[in-house]
Amino acid sequence: EYAPRKGDTLLHMALRHGATPEMVSVVIELGANRKLCNEAGELPGQVNEEAPHTLKKADLLIEIKKQRELVEKAKAAPTAKDGLMAAYFGGKKK
């Protein structure tokens, strides 16, 4: 039941062995292609009943991570006011 099948990718194996959504999200972020079939014709999301749910949860985790990164980037970015102040005062805020 847990033996790898010919042509299984790392994503197939992770899902087949019940990896957590966190682990699956890492595999996906590292470049796993969820559209590759193994030699049995299975997509990664078809290896067991839980696989589609785990993939959805992994996708949500990836989206949450992206949103957090955008928020952090926005917090770190200078504002328009900072840019105007720097231009007006030569880089020194008053």
Residue, then its C-alpha position, 0 to 999 in steps of 0.5 A: e500500500y505504501a510502496p512507491r510506484k514507478g514514476d512517483t515524484l517526491l510529491h506523490m510519495a509525500l502524499r502517499h505516506g501521509a505528509t502534513p500539509e506543511m511538508v507538502s507545501v514545502v515540496i510544492e514551493l521547491g518546485a514539485n509539479r502536481k501535473l506529472c503522472n506516475e507510470a500508473g497514470e496517477l496524479p499526486g492528488q490521486v494517490n489516496e483519499e486524503a491527498p486532494h484535501t492535503l493539497k488544498k491545505a498546502d495551497l492555503l498555507i502557501e497563500i497565507k505565507k505569500q500574503r504575510e510576505l507582502v504585508e512585511k514587504a509593505k511595512a518595510a517599504p518607504t511611504a510616499k511621505d518618506g520619499l517626499m521628505a527625503a527629496y525635500f530635506g536631502g534624505k534627513k527627516k525633520 
